[in-house]
Amino acid sequence: VKGKDGASTLMVPSIKAANALTFTGYLAAFDDMVAKARVNKLMPQDFQGTTISLTNPGTVGTYGSVPRLMVGQGAIIATGAMDYPAGYGHVSPELRATLGITKVMMMTCTYDHRIIQGAESGRFLARVQGLLNGEGGFYERIFTELGLSLKPVHWEEPSHSEPGAGAVLPAAVSLADPWKEASVAHLINAYRVRGHTIANIDPLGSTRPMHPDLEPETHGLTMWDLDRRVVASGNKLLREVLADLRHTYSASIGPEYMYIPFPDQKNWIRDRMESTRNYWPLEPATRLRIFEKLLEAEQFEQFLQTRFIGKKRFGIEGGESAIVALDEILQRAGKAGVKELVMGMAHRGRLNVLVNIVGKPVHQLLAEFEESPESAANKFGTGDVKYHLGASAVRETDSGNQVTVSVAFNPSHLEAVDPVVEGIVRIHQDRTGDTERTTVVPILIHGDAAFAGQGVVMETLNLSQLRGYATGGTIHLVINNQLGFTTMPNESRSGAYATDIAKAIVAPVWHVNGDDPEAVLRVAQLAFDFRQQFRRDVVIDIVCYRRNGHNEGDDPTYTQPLMYQKVKAQP
């Protein structure tokens, strides 16, 4: 363990009452000991009462070890290195996979015969072996405690390759066998269709049950197939193929697109995502810009909360990564030659968007908070609230190109602005001769409950591909705080997602974890590029949370106490 001065110290943690701890409890106790060692806060009592020691000489490459007991010790359990059995270390991986040769680990138990009998030691080691083989739901309990949706691999006999075959195929059968290759193809397709169901998209950490279609066993594949190569996937090992699929479809991004009936669109999305596992490299300048936009969004809300305590602003806290997405769309639009972005949105996060995306002068916003005669609402005699007002400005992007960015004025009626924005965009396209509909782009920002609940959303979607109304595709950005005022999703909609209605026009949907701003930015890039390429609607579903109440005067702990325990635990 490295201390504050950088010097390393050997520390053997003593975990008290380990038999009564869960796996996560054991990890927490271990981490606590390490943390104490780093700051030199360990005391003698932290090591008292240790009766059984665990040692791992395998970390230095030792295969087996029989340590000597010290006074007071009942037993020492030693684990060796995990490696292939002697004689198979230099055999080709393909031959090892064909023969079913896997890595092994030696475990020894040195015990005090006055306390522990040989039979007890044997039963103990047998019990450990059983647990390592998955007996008693051992791995399932660990996965559940860690909040993992994936199902652990089980020890099992190799499956029959050909459906209906009565005899076990010889051990030399590999995944080059057509039946096995077909099974892998079904598994790959299952991840493309269902991978989003176990994606890590909720920053509040809700556990999503494993979908049976995503289990290799469902497709006749066992643990013995993991180290065999898949010819149709570039001759990769099956475990590598699985890792690629999980990174692409079940990490911070959960895409839905396989219902699209147009092969060119579907293949474009698949190739863009699978070739990079949805994790293409970002330039240092891009990462710095992400940090800057998050900082701007957070500091903006904190300033208003401090300066105007109790005044309604419908802050974006918890969903700040939406600002990252909008900024990336703006920058990408500048590079693509877009001349105008027209946005429509309701109240949530509107002030932040006006200042940090459109570029509305801060002094104008402050005048509105202070209800100054110079504020826009009073100056023009509308008396409207500040989170209904719109704005327009010309922004210069990093590419040097200028883009006009505007937010349409909005009433209190959620989503009523949607067809208005589409009308603004269409007339601007017609007047400027934008027949390709690529230089004036509409963006609609929704709440999750409103997107699913307001009929005008479906009506607007339904017009999206009609000749008289088409605008070349709208970028829909859903700030999904998993709550509609005080109503939970399971009490406000029948679909699994707020965005399910977008499937009616076969729009691709990217669900993304709002606490992973880099993933949000990558999705924004995909969505914008798809829209420009195919002139169709796209949906970005940023799954986040609402740090405060519906407005700054509400206390959400009365209506959502459990949810807001998780929200308060967020950094």
VEXLUM-691296 format. One line per field, with one value per residue (C-alpha): x, y, z; residue number from 1; residue in three letters. Coordinates in nm, 4 decimals. Layout:
<nodes>
east <- [X_...] .
north <- [Y_...] .
up <- [Z_...] .
num <- [NUM_...] .
residu <- [ala_...] .
</nodes>
This chain:
<nodes>
east <- [0.0000_0.1364_0.1157_0.0893_0.4638_0.4601_0.6454_0.5065_0.4136_0.3178_-0.0205_-0.2234_-0.5857_-0.7631_-1.1334_-1.3422_-1.6406_-1.5805_-1.8204_-2.1098_-2.0271_-2.1700_-1.9315_-1.9803_-1.9427_-1.6145_-1.4898_-1.5903_-1.4027_-1.0981_-1.1046_-1.1400_-0.8213_-0.6354_-0.7592_-0.6333_-0.2950_-0.2596_-0.2956_-0.1092_-0.4177_-0.3929_-0.3949_-0.2866_-0.6475_-0.7113_-0.5027_-0.6056_-0.8115_-0.7031_-0.7391_-0.7320_-0.5034_-0.5389_-0.2248_-0.1832_0.1698_0.0232_0.0576_0.4326_0.3905_0.4179_0.2073_0.1918_0.2808_0.2759_0.3286_0.4274_0.1865_0.2629_0.1642_-0.2111_-0.3015_-0.5554_-0.4923_-0.3378_-0.5161_-0.2770_-0.3710_-0.1241_-0.1035_-0.3822_-0.2253_-0.2560_-0.1469_0.2182_0.2806_-0.0002_0.1385_0.2958_0.0270_-0.1655_-0.4819_-0.6894_-0.5729_-0.6308_-0.9828_-1.0510_-0.9289_-1.1177_-0.7987_-0.8531_-0.6440_-0.6226_-0.5280_-0.3709_-0.5085_-0.3536_-0.4638_-0.1921_-0.3681_-0.2962_-0.3816_-0.4741_-0.7596_-0.8524_-0.8719_-0.7578_-1.1108_-1.2346_-0.9621_-1.0571_-1.4253_-1.3351_-1.1325_-1.4077_-1.6576_-1.4401_-1.4129_-1.7891_-1.8419_-1.5896_-1.7870_-2.0989_-2.2784_-2.5512_-2.5964_-2.2583_-2.1913_-2.5553_-2.5398_-2.2202_-2.3647_-2.6813_-2.4873_-2.2779_-2.5876_-2.4815_-2.7457_-2.5287_-2.5714_-2.2568_-2.1145_-2.1920_-1.9887_-2.1617_-2.1021_-2.0441_-2.3734_-2.4716_-2.3907_-2.6579_-3.0207_-3.1766_-2.8481_-2.8504_-2.4779_-2.2231_-1.9994_-1.6247_-1.4202_-1.2481_-1.5674_-1.5024_-1.7113_-1.6299_-1.9038_-2.2059_-2.4460_-2.2218_-2.1659_-2.5422_-2.5811_-2.3293_-2.5093_-2.8328_-2.6551_-2.5065_-2.8470_-2.9993_-2.7568_-2.8380_-3.2072_-3.2124_-2.8753_-3.0290_-3.2428_-2.9397_-2.7450_-2.6027_-2.8060_-2.9471_-2.7149_-2.9239_-2.8161_-3.1407_-3.0812_-3.2081_-3.2804_-3.0850_-3.2832_-3.2868_-3.2088_-2.8717_-2.7582_-2.5231_-2.6929_-3.0174_-2.8401_-2.6723_-2.3347_-2.1470_-1.8399_-1.6350_-1.7098_-1.5738_-1.2159_-1.3111_-1.2901_-1.5840_-1.5099_-1.7915_-1.6590_-1.3084_-1.1841_-1.2167_-1.2633_-1.6256_-1.5406_-1.3979_-1.7126_-1.9231_-1.7089_-1.7496_-2.1260_-2.1577_-1.9434_-2.1412_-2.4971_-2.5038_-2.2649_-2.3449_-2.5246_-2.8284_-2.9244_-3.2536_-3.2544_-3.3119_-3.6799_-3.5747_-3.6866_-3.4299_-3.1044_-2.8856_-2.9898_-2.9640_-2.6238_-2.4936_-2.5783_-2.4436_-2.1137_-2.0574_-2.1150_-1.9675_-1.6453_-1.5625_-1.7644_-1.9361_-1.6126_-1.4152_-1.1283_-1.1949_-0.9442_-0.8047_-0.9634_-1.3013_-1.2682_-1.1714_-1.4771_-1.6985_-1.5558_-1.6062_-1.9707_-2.0494_-1.8824_-2.0719_-2.4028_-2.3442_-2.2081_-2.4969_-2.7542_-2.5591_-2.5318_-2.9051_-2.9884_-2.7598_-2.8572_-3.2322_-3.3258_-3.6735_-3.7384_-3.8510_-3.5960_-3.6658_-3.2961_-3.1248_-2.9256_-2.8836_-2.9133_-2.6241_-2.4917_-2.7788_-2.5805_-2.2839_-2.5059_-2.6483_-2.3064_-2.1671_-2.4593_-2.3887_-2.0182_-2.0901_-2.3523_-2.0931_-1.8554_-2.1359_-2.2332_-2.5613_-2.6786_-2.9488_-3.0576_-3.4135_-3.4925_-3.8136_-3.8352_-4.0366_-3.9219_-3.6757_-3.3229_-3.4478_-3.2581_-2.9361_-2.9844_-3.0615_-2.7390_-2.4923_-2.6068_-2.7871_-2.5660_-2.8315_-2.6581_-2.6554_-2.7484_-3.0758_-3.1600_-3.0718_-3.3003_-3.5820_-3.5151_-3.5116_-3.8281_-3.6566_-3.8485_-3.5696_-3.6453_-3.7835_-4.1140_-4.1834_-4.0257_-4.2603_-4.5553_-4.6096_-4.5483_-4.4481_-4.2311_-3.8624_-3.8752_-4.1290_-3.9195_-3.7157_-3.3985_-3.1893_-2.8217_-2.5439_-2.2794_-1.9336_-1.8324_-1.4844_-1.4723_-1.4983_-1.8445_-2.1360_-2.4665_-2.7840_-2.9270_-3.2753_-3.5174_-3.8844_-4.1110_-4.3098_-4.6381_-4.6987_-4.8561_-4.5942_-4.4930_-4.7265_-4.4200_-4.3315_-4.5345_-4.4451_-4.0735_-4.1342_-4.3265_-4.0488_-3.7900_-3.9964_-4.0589_-3.6929_-3.5933_-3.8392_-3.7404_-3.3672_-3.4017_-3.2842_-3.4434_-3.2057_-3.3176_-2.9673_-2.8883_-3.1801_-3.2146_-3.4895_-3.4122_-3.6894_-3.6036_-3.8565_-3.9237_-3.9720_-4.3284_-4.4371_-4.2801_-4.4846_-4.7944_-4.8695_-5.0582_-4.9085_-4.5743_-4.7190_-4.9052_-4.5834_-4.3921_-4.6647_-4.6137_-4.2354_-4.2117_-4.5040_-4.4094_-4.5966_-4.4549_-4.1148_-3.8180_-3.5462_-3.5635_-3.5777_-3.3228_-3.5280_-3.3401_-3.5233_-3.4064_-3.5274_-3.5216_-3.7402_-4.0148_-4.3126_-4.3821_-4.4532_-4.5441_-4.3129_-4.2760_-4.4617_-4.7645_-4.7605_-4.6938_-4.7354_-4.4143_-4.0713_-3.9305_-4.0669_-3.9364_-4.1286_-4.3686_-4.0762_-4.0674_-4.3916_-4.1840_-3.8898_-3.6637_-3.3446_-3.3227_-3.0060_-3.0584_-2.7544_-2.6409_-2.6536_-2.3670_-2.1353_-2.0927_-1.8465_-2.1056_-2.3652_-2.1333_-2.0709_-2.4452_-2.4956_-2.2395_-2.4124_-2.7575_-2.6572_-2.4657_-2.7574_-3.0018_-2.7846_-2.7228_-3.0791_-3.3018_-3.5018_-3.5887_-3.3522_-3.3992_-3.1427_-3.2781_-3.0522_-3.1404_-3.0621_-3.2379_-3.3856_-3.1710_-3.4382_-3.8159_-4.0354_-3.9447_-3.7113_-3.9906_-4.0893_-3.9596_-3.9588_-3.8774_-4.2473_-4.3583_-4.0428_-3.8531_-3.6672_-3.5687_-3.4355_-3.2244_-3.0353_-3.0362_-2.8873_-2.6133_-2.5056_-2.1867] .
north <- [0.0000_0.3420_0.5998_0.9777_1.0085_0.7589_0.4877_0.1332_-0.0667_-0.4336_-0.4572_-0.7733_-0.6705_-0.8346_-0.8666_-0.9095_-1.1486_-1.2245_-1.5190_-1.2797_-1.0376_-1.0226_-0.9939_-0.6174_-0.5928_-0.7832_-0.5487_-0.2457_-0.3769_-0.4505_-0.1025_0.0522_-0.1207_-0.0055_0.3516_0.3498_0.2207_0.5023_0.7687_0.5732_0.5286_0.1526_0.0526_-0.2746_-0.3683_-0.3688_-0.6879_-0.8603_-1.1768_-1.3072_-1.6869_-1.7805_-1.6098_-1.5869_-1.5473_-1.5176_-1.6069_-1.6569_-1.2831_-1.3355_-1.6426_-1.9164_-2.2216_-2.3726_-2.2715_-2.4382_-2.1540_-2.2104_-2.1297_-1.8619_-1.8787_-1.8401_-1.9144_-2.1867_-2.2161_-2.0449_-2.0732_-2.0132_-1.9653_-2.0133_-1.8610_-1.9254_-2.0930_-2.3891_-2.7303_-2.8204_-2.9367_-2.7309_-2.3813_-2.3613_-2.5533_-2.3470_-2.1825_-2.3560_-2.7017_-2.6181_-2.5011_-2.8146_-3.0372_-2.8363_-2.7409_-2.4382_-2.2598_-2.4101_-2.2764_-2.4680_-2.3986_-2.5328_-2.5315_-2.5407_-2.6090_-2.6613_-3.0270_-2.9495_-2.7302_-2.8471_-3.2089_-3.3246_-3.4224_-3.0739_-2.9189_-3.1464_-3.0594_-2.6903_-2.7103_-2.9158_-2.6495_-2.3786_-2.5808_-2.6199_-2.2477_-2.1708_-2.4061_-2.2009_-2.4262_-2.2768_-1.9713_-1.8374_-1.6185_-1.5146_-1.3698_-1.1798_-1.0448_-0.9366_-0.7610_-0.5784_-0.4770_-0.6609_-0.7548_-1.0195_-1.3839_-1.5705_-1.8549_-2.1968_-2.5138_-2.7555_-3.0306_-2.9403_-2.9194_-3.1187_-2.9218_-3.0410_-3.0009_-3.3376_-3.5254_-3.8316_-3.8716_-3.6377_-3.4924_-3.5522_-3.3077_-3.1768_-2.9978_-2.6229_-2.3168_-2.3610_-2.6234_-2.4719_-2.5402_-2.3629_-2.0735_-2.0419_-2.0350_-1.7523_-1.5638_-1.5888_-1.4623_-1.1668_-1.0776_-1.1050_-0.8432_-0.6125_-0.6436_-0.6853_-0.5588_-0.2302_-0.4127_-0.4700_-0.1543_0.0504_0.3609_0.4565_0.6774_0.5911_0.2300_0.0417_-0.3278_-0.4581_-0.8326_-1.0383_-1.1087_-1.4825_-1.4114_-1.2676_-1.5814_-1.8028_-2.1086_-2.0105_-2.0584_-2.3870_-2.2373_-2.3341_-2.2215_-2.4632_-2.2560_-1.9301_-2.0001_-2.1258_-1.9033_-1.7642_-1.7692_-1.5279_-1.2688_-1.2311_-1.5501_-1.3934_-1.5984_-1.6233_-1.4485_-1.1587_-1.1459_-1.1338_-0.8550_-0.6556_-0.7025_-0.6001_-0.2898_-0.1906_-0.2634_-0.2998_-0.0453_0.3254_0.3309_0.1164_0.1518_0.0473_0.0286_-0.3268_-0.2549_-0.0158_-0.1775_0.0023_-0.1989_0.1013_0.2846_-0.0221_-0.1194_0.2376_0.2380_-0.1135_-0.0454_0.2873_0.1332_-0.2156_-0.1045_0.1077_-0.0705_0.2700_0.4011_0.5803_0.8024_1.1673_1.4447_1.6062_1.9341_1.7599_1.6189_1.9632_2.1111_1.8508_1.9558_2.3241_2.2796_2.0713_2.3331_2.6160_2.4345_2.3539_2.6938_2.8659_2.6763_2.7195_3.0950_3.1364_2.9200_3.1303_3.4703_3.4132_3.1672_3.0245_3.1681_2.9204_2.8389_2.4683_2.3842_2.1148_1.9741_1.6010_1.6305_1.8666_1.6350_1.7548_2.0782_1.8687_1.7012_2.0297_2.1915_1.8971_1.9146_2.2872_2.2256_1.9396_2.1482_2.4184_2.1674_2.0244_2.3636_2.3969_2.7583_2.7443_2.5350_2.5926_2.4517_2.4007_2.2968_2.3273_2.4790_2.2170_2.3470_2.6229_2.9071_2.7055_2.6391_3.0048_3.1229_2.8397_2.7261_3.0194_3.2786_3.4988_3.7768_3.6968_4.0527_4.0145_3.7017_3.8685_4.1593_3.9089_3.7536_4.0988_4.1913_4.5005_4.7330_4.6565_4.2846_4.1428_4.0417_4.3916_4.5805_4.4244_4.4215_4.0452_3.9955_3.6379_3.4271_3.3999_3.0262_3.0839_3.3362_3.2528_3.3953_3.3927_3.4569_3.3851_3.1518_3.0987_2.7335_2.5890_2.5252_2.9008_2.8718_3.0670_2.9063_3.0915_2.9284_3.0041_2.8794_2.9349_3.1005_2.8456_2.8401_2.6435_2.3655_2.0935_2.0017_2.2604_2.4176_2.1038_2.1752_2.5447_2.4624_2.2307_2.5086_2.7605_2.5202_2.4299_2.7901_2.8777_2.5788_2.6736_3.0397_2.9658_2.6940_2.4187_2.1377_1.8823_2.0011_1.9901_2.3553_2.4311_2.1641_2.1310_2.0154_1.9331_1.8887_1.6869_1.5624_1.1878_1.2026_1.4599_1.2737_0.9647_1.1436_1.4395_1.3535_1.6416_1.4568_1.1617_1.3935_1.5798_1.2553_1.1331_1.4338_1.3984_1.2096_1.3672_1.5701_1.8783_1.8843_1.7115_1.9034_1.6477_1.4852_1.6248_1.5597_1.4707_1.5027_1.3606_1.4838_1.1702_1.2372_0.9280_1.1336_1.3322_1.5959_1.3379_1.0391_0.7422_0.5868_0.2660_0.4781_0.7021_0.4836_0.1266_0.1009_0.0134_0.3462_0.6974_0.6952_0.3890_0.5996_0.7007_0.3438_0.4205_0.6165_0.3721_0.6394_0.5039_0.5572_0.5828_0.5448_0.6803_0.7196_1.0897_1.0489_0.9434_1.2716_1.1202_0.8594_1.1371_1.3260_1.0162_0.9567_1.3209_1.2687_0.9522_1.1100_1.4246_1.2312_0.9904_1.2782_1.4505_1.1275_0.9948_1.3022_1.1197_1.1748_1.0491_1.0225_1.0707_0.9470_1.0895_0.8911_1.1135_1.2424_1.5614_1.6772_1.9086_1.9103_1.9894_2.3474_2.4942_2.5326_2.1650_1.8953_1.5681_1.3521_1.3536_1.1855_0.9952_0.9222_0.6135_0.7689_1.0792_0.8772_0.7690_1.1216_1.2675_1.0030_1.1297_1.3419] .
up <- [0.0000_-0.0943_0.1819_0.1629_0.1106_-0.1771_0.0157_-0.0069_0.3021_0.3316_0.4996_0.5640_0.6318_0.9234_0.8461_1.1611_1.1587_0.7920_0.8070_0.8710_0.5877_0.2390_-0.0539_-0.0742_0.3036_0.2832_0.0097_0.2151_0.5214_0.3063_0.1505_0.4959_0.6134_0.3022_0.3521_0.7112_0.5971_0.3435_0.6144_0.8851_1.1040_1.1679_1.5346_1.7071_1.7750_1.3997_1.3795_1.7024_1.6986_1.3598_1.3551_0.9863_0.7353_0.3591_0.1509_-0.2223_-0.3341_-0.6792_-0.7392_-0.7797_-1.0001_-0.7367_-0.8237_-0.4770_-0.1245_0.2178_0.4663_0.8281_1.1090_1.3622_1.7268_1.7642_1.4048_1.3332_0.9602_0.6592_0.3250_0.0341_-0.3305_-0.6147_-0.9598_-1.2099_-1.5115_-1.7430_-1.6122_-1.6602_-2.0138_-2.1663_-2.1142_-2.4605_-2.6477_-2.9051_-2.7667_-3.0339_-2.9235_-2.5554_-2.6389_-2.8418_-2.5578_-2.2963_-2.1080_-1.8844_-1.6249_-1.2771_-0.9358_-0.6477_-0.3025_0.0182_0.3794_0.6468_0.9771_1.3458_1.4086_1.7687_1.6472_1.2969_1.1868_0.8441_0.7447_0.8342_0.6214_0.3324_0.3637_0.3734_0.0515_-0.1123_-0.0111_-0.1661_-0.4861_-0.4954_-0.4525_-0.7260_-0.9490_-0.8732_-0.6264_-0.4109_-0.6313_-0.5151_-0.8178_-0.8464_-0.4940_-0.5758_-0.9008_-0.7187_-0.4432_-0.7032_-0.8985_-1.2152_-1.4702_-1.6352_-1.5497_-1.4349_-1.6413_-1.4952_-1.4862_-1.7207_-1.9693_-2.3353_-2.5233_-2.8303_-3.1425_-3.3824_-3.2695_-3.2091_-3.2215_-3.0056_-2.9530_-2.8019_-3.0707_-3.0432_-2.8398_-3.1521_-3.2671_-3.2715_-3.3358_-3.7043_-3.6912_-3.8731_-3.5858_-3.3375_-3.5774_-3.6177_-3.2393_-3.2132_-3.4921_-3.2936_-2.9816_-3.1706_-3.3120_-2.9646_-2.8332_-3.1230_-3.0448_-2.6644_-2.5400_-2.4307_-2.1735_-1.9480_-2.0354_-1.7484_-1.8303_-1.4892_-1.2811_-0.9747_-1.0128_-1.0663_-1.1347_-1.4668_-1.4845_-1.7344_-2.0502_-2.1329_-2.4989_-2.3936_-2.2128_-2.4181_-2.2694_-2.4423_-2.7739_-2.6831_-2.5928_-2.2771_-2.0863_-2.2979_-2.6061_-2.4641_-2.5727_-2.9152_-3.2192_-3.4146_-3.7865_-3.8758_-3.6275_-3.7592_-3.5925_-3.2476_-2.9331_-2.8250_-2.4965_-2.7018_-2.9132_-2.5960_-2.4525_-2.7745_-2.7706_-2.4065_-2.4566_-2.7651_-2.6586_-2.2795_-2.1286_-2.0825_-2.4178_-2.4942_-2.8626_-3.0216_-3.3993_-3.5211_-3.5964_-3.8759_-4.2056_-4.4224_-4.4515_-4.5351_-4.2175_-3.9985_-4.1366_-4.0983_-3.7271_-3.6713_-3.8467_-3.6700_-3.3277_-3.3563_-3.5243_-3.2172_-2.9445_-2.8979_-2.7489_-3.0165_-2.8959_-2.8105_-2.8576_-2.5391_-2.6512_-2.6731_-2.3223_-2.1954_-2.3628_-2.1934_-1.8572_-1.9362_-2.0400_-1.7312_-1.5129_-1.6823_-1.6409_-1.2739_-1.1756_-1.3529_-1.1457_-0.8226_-0.8753_-0.9376_-0.6363_-0.4146_-0.5541_-0.5943_-0.3208_-0.3606_-0.7066_-0.9684_-1.2364_-1.3067_-1.2944_-1.4941_-1.1978_-1.2425_-1.6196_-1.6933_-1.9628_-2.1840_-2.2214_-2.3400_-2.6020_-2.7303_-2.7462_-2.9441_-3.1879_-3.2300_-3.2954_-3.5347_-3.7137_-3.7738_-3.9338_-4.1497_-4.2928_-4.1040_-4.1004_-3.8357_-3.5366_-3.4148_-3.0712_-2.8810_-2.5184_-2.2006_-1.8709_-1.7380_-1.8028_-2.0325_-1.8642_-1.8791_-2.2500_-2.3215_-2.1571_-2.2250_-2.5713_-2.7335_-2.5673_-2.4087_-2.2115_-1.8404_-1.7452_-1.9357_-1.7402_-1.4094_-1.5005_-1.5469_-1.2062_-1.0489_-1.2439_-1.3766_-1.6129_-1.8631_-1.8679_-2.1909_-2.0330_-1.8998_-2.1889_-2.4419_-2.2058_-2.2001_-1.8298_-1.9125_-1.6831_-1.7683_-1.8429_-2.1230_-2.3122_-2.6196_-2.7663_-3.0816_-3.1454_-3.3920_-3.2477_-3.3913_-3.3676_-3.3260_-3.7011_-3.7604_-3.9172_-3.7758_-3.6819_-3.5867_-3.2746_-3.1478_-2.8854_-2.9640_-2.7088_-2.5137_-2.3170_-1.9990_-2.2040_-2.2381_-2.5930_-2.7519_-2.9100_-3.1112_-3.4286_-3.4011_-3.4232_-3.7188_-3.8939_-3.8310_-3.9706_-4.2771_-4.3800_-4.3301_-4.5432_-4.8173_-4.8226_-4.8367_-5.0995_-4.8648_-5.0629_-4.9101_-4.5637_-4.4192_-4.3427_-4.1073_-3.8376_-3.5723_-3.2173_-2.9710_-2.6032_-2.4062_-2.0575_-2.0282_-1.8949_-2.1532_-2.4453_-2.3613_-2.2335_-2.4598_-2.7769_-2.9724_-2.9655_-3.1566_-3.3927_-3.4723_-3.5235_-3.7567_-3.9853_-3.9974_-4.3275_-4.5141_-4.8200_-4.7090_-4.3561_-4.3624_-4.2215_-4.2910_-3.9508_-3.5982_-3.3257_-3.0178_-2.6893_-2.3876_-2.0468_-1.8726_-1.4985_-1.4434_-1.2824_-1.4089_-1.1406_-0.8673_-1.0858_-1.1340_-1.4824_-1.3923_-1.3027_-1.6089_-1.9129_-2.0336_-2.2352_-2.1039_-2.2214_-2.2517_-2.6086_-2.7280_-2.9361_-3.1605_-3.2905_-3.4761_-3.7288_-3.6952_-3.5497_-3.3895_-3.0139_-2.8082_-2.4330_-2.2502_-1.8898_-1.8042_-1.5577_-1.8423_-2.0329_-2.2797_-2.3760_-2.4083_-2.6438_-2.8556_-2.8858_-2.9887_-3.2652_-3.3857_-3.3766_-3.5646_-3.8309_-3.8820_-3.9187_-4.1768_-4.3674_-4.3853_-4.3139_-4.0489_-3.6847_-3.4158_-3.0391_-2.7617_-2.4281_-2.1546_-1.8425_-1.5452_-1.2329_-1.0909_-0.8023_-0.6593_-0.6625_-0.9620_-0.8885_-0.6308_-0.3757_-0.3702_-0.1361_-0.3335_-0.0302_0.0637_-0.2579_-0.3651_-0.0401_-0.1655_-0.4954_-0.3267_-0.0869_-0.3994_-0.5423_-0.2246_-0.2358_-0.5787_-0.5749] .
num <- [1_2_3_4_5_6_7_8_9_10_11_12_13_14_15_16_17_18_19_20_21_22_23_24_25_26_27_28_29_30_31_32_33_34_35_36_37_38_39_40_41_42_43_44_45_46_47_48_49_50_51_52_53_54_55_56_57_58_59_60_61_62_63_64_65_66_67_68_69_70_71_72_73_74_75_76_77_78_79_80_81_82_83_84_85_86_87_88_89_90_91_92_93_94_95_96_97_98_99_100_101_102_103_104_105_106_107_108_109_110_111_112_113_114_115_116_117_118_119_120_121_122_123_124_125_126_127_128_129_130_131_132_133_134_135_136_137_138_139_140_141_142_143_144_145_146_147_148_149_150_151_152_153_154_155_156_157_158_159_160_161_162_163_164_165_166_167_168_169_170_171_172_173_174_175_176_177_178_179_180_181_182_183_184_185_186_187_188_189_190_191_192_193_194_195_196_197_198_199_200_201_202_203_204_205_206_207_208_209_210_211_212_213_214_215_216_217_218_219_220_221_222_223_224_225_226_227_228_229_230_231_232_233_234_235_236_237_238_239_240_241_242_243_244_245_246_247_248_249_250_251_252_253_254_255_256_257_258_259_260_261_262_263_264_265_266_267_268_269_270_271_272_273_274_275_276_277_278_279_280_281_282_283_284_285_286_287_288_289_290_291_292_293_294_295_296_297_298_299_300_301_302_303_304_305_306_307_308_309_310_311_312_313_314_315_316_317_318_319_320_321_322_323_324_325_326_327_328_329_330_331_332_333_334_335_336_337_338_339_340_341_342_343_344_345_346_347_348_349_350_351_352_353_354_355_356_357_358_359_360_361_362_363_364_365_366_367_368_369_370_371_372_373_374_375_376_377_378_379_380_381_382_383_384_385_386_387_388_389_390_391_392_393_394_395_396_397_398_399_400_401_402_403_404_405_406_407_408_409_410_411_412_413_414_415_416_417_418_419_420_421_422_423_424_425_426_427_428_429_430_431_432_433_434_435_436_437_438_439_440_441_442_443_444_445_446_447_448_449_450_451_452_453_454_455_456_457_458_459_460_461_462_463_464_465_466_467_468_469_470_471_472_473_474_475_476_477_478_479_480_481_482_483_484_485_486_487_488_489_490_491_492_493_494_495_496_497_498_499_500_501_502_503_504_505_506_507_508_509_510_511_512_513_514_515_516_517_518_519_520_521_522_523_524_525_526_527_528_529_530_531_532_533_534_535_536_537_538_539_540_541_542_543_544_545_546_547_548_549_550_551_552_553_554_555_556_557_558_559_560_561_562_563_564_565_566_567_568_569_570_571] .
residu <- [val_lys_gly_lys_asp_gly_ala_ser_thr_leu_met_val_pro_ser_ile_lys_ala_ala_asn_ala_leu_thr_phe_thr_gly_tyr_leu_ala_ala_phe_asp_asp_met_val_ala_lys_ala_arg_val_asn_lys_leu_met_pro_gln_asp_phe_gln_gly_thr_thr_ile_ser_leu_thr_asn_pro_gly_thr_val_gly_thr_tyr_gly_ser_val_pro_arg_leu_met_val_gly_gln_gly_ala_ile_ile_ala_thr_gly_ala_met_asp_tyr_pro_ala_gly_tyr_gly_his_val_ser_pro_glu_leu_arg_ala_thr_leu_gly_ile_thr_lys_val_met_met_met_thr_cys_thr_tyr_asp_his_arg_ile_ile_gln_gly_ala_glu_ser_gly_arg_phe_leu_ala_arg_val_gln_gly_leu_leu_asn_gly_glu_gly_gly_phe_tyr_glu_arg_ile_phe_thr_glu_leu_gly_leu_ser_leu_lys_pro_val_his_trp_glu_glu_pro_ser_his_ser_glu_pro_gly_ala_gly_ala_val_leu_pro_ala_ala_val_ser_leu_ala_asp_pro_trp_lys_glu_ala_ser_val_ala_his_leu_ile_asn_ala_tyr_arg_val_arg_gly_his_thr_ile_ala_asn_ile_asp_pro_leu_gly_ser_thr_arg_pro_met_his_pro_asp_leu_glu_pro_glu_thr_his_gly_leu_thr_met_trp_asp_leu_asp_arg_arg_val_val_ala_ser_gly_asn_lys_leu_leu_arg_glu_val_leu_ala_asp_leu_arg_his_thr_tyr_ser_ala_ser_ile_gly_pro_glu_tyr_met_tyr_ile_pro_phe_pro_asp_gln_lys_asn_trp_ile_arg_asp_arg_met_glu_ser_thr_arg_asn_tyr_trp_pro_leu_glu_pro_ala_thr_arg_leu_arg_ile_phe_glu_lys_leu_leu_glu_ala_glu_gln_phe_glu_gln_phe_leu_gln_thr_arg_phe_ile_gly_lys_lys_arg_phe_gly_ile_glu_gly_gly_glu_ser_ala_ile_val_ala_leu_asp_glu_ile_leu_gln_arg_ala_gly_lys_ala_gly_val_lys_glu_leu_val_met_gly_met_ala_his_arg_gly_arg_leu_asn_val_leu_val_asn_ile_val_gly_lys_pro_val_his_gln_leu_leu_ala_glu_phe_glu_glu_ser_pro_glu_ser_ala_ala_asn_lys_phe_gly_thr_gly_asp_val_lys_tyr_his_leu_gly_ala_ser_ala_val_arg_glu_thr_asp_ser_gly_asn_gln_val_thr_val_ser_val_ala_phe_asn_pro_ser_his_leu_glu_ala_val_asp_pro_val_val_glu_gly_ile_val_arg_ile_his_gln_asp_arg_thr_gly_asp_thr_glu_arg_thr_thr_val_val_pro_ile_leu_ile_his_gly_asp_ala_ala_phe_ala_gly_gln_gly_val_val_met_glu_thr_leu_asn_leu_ser_gln_leu_arg_gly_tyr_ala_thr_gly_gly_thr_ile_his_leu_val_ile_asn_asn_gln_leu_gly_phe_thr_thr_met_pro_asn_glu_ser_arg_ser_gly_ala_tyr_ala_thr_asp_ile_ala_lys_ala_ile_val_ala_pro_val_trp_his_val_asn_gly_asp_asp_pro_glu_ala_val_leu_arg_val_ala_gln_leu_ala_phe_asp_phe_arg_gln_gln_phe_arg_arg_asp_val_val_ile_asp_ile_val_cys_tyr_arg_arg_asn_gly_his_asn_glu_gly_asp_asp_pro_thr_tyr_thr_gln_pro_leu_met_tyr_gln_lys_val_lys_ala_gln_pro] .
</nodes>
